């Protein structure tokens, strides 16, 4: 199944959220499309459920030196453990996660295949082959689900491995964020819960996380 971007209406929640967040426009980034699933389905997200996501890059800053015409960058998010749903008002639900890793792989075989009902014969294996490009551990990750089937997500990571670690900046900060659709409005292969459009950004200073989330949550009250 070919992955398409969420429509403009599904991105509305993200655009509103980004108005309250620090601007990262100057940070080099890698843009991704992908899918995610959670134990038992999502929603609901129950405490202890584990979120997993896979995807491929459809855009990459030239500074990384990657040619997406001849190779692919794939991502694998895993080990994100739900702390349960928190209603924010207006039908919007926030889910925060603990733990979790994000690995990005550089691979000339261009063999990424979502299949159905993950994990399966190609997920995560076809998204975790090649050379480890980046590996990060999440120190925060949350998603926001709107009742119209759209949502937004953002997480902050500590870089722990991969060939670009330390090559872009010293004391780098890594942010993974974007939008998703879910439910009947999403184009989902069987067994997946979220259709995601996100970006990994690298910057040389850490934003004030407490202020960021405080601003974001006020949008839904």
HELIX and SHEET records of a PDB file:
HELIX    1   1 UNK A    9  UNK A   11  5                                   3    
HELIX    2   2 UNK A   12  UNK A   18  1                                   7    
HELIX    3   3 UNK A   62  UNK A   64  5                                   3    
HELIX    4   4 UNK A  125  UNK A  127  5                                   3    
HELIX    5   5 UNK A  183  UNK A  185  5                                   3    
HELIX    6   6 UNK A  209  UNK A  218  1                                  10    
SHEET    1   A 6 UNK A  28  UNK A  38  0                                        
SHEET    2   A 6 UNK A  50  UNK A  60 -1                                        
SHEET    3   A 6 UNK A  72  UNK A  89 -1                                        
SHEET    4   A 6 UNK A  92  UNK A  98 -1                                        
SHEET    5   A 6 UNK A 131  UNK A 145 -1                                        
SHEET    6   A 6 UNK A 101  UNK A 107 -1                                        
SHEET    1   B 4 UNK A  28  UNK A  38  0                                        
SHEET    2   B 4 UNK A 194  UNK A 203 -1                                        
SHEET    3   B 4 UNK A 173  UNK A 182 -1                                        
SHEET    4   B 4 UNK A 150  UNK A 161 -1                                        
END                                                                             
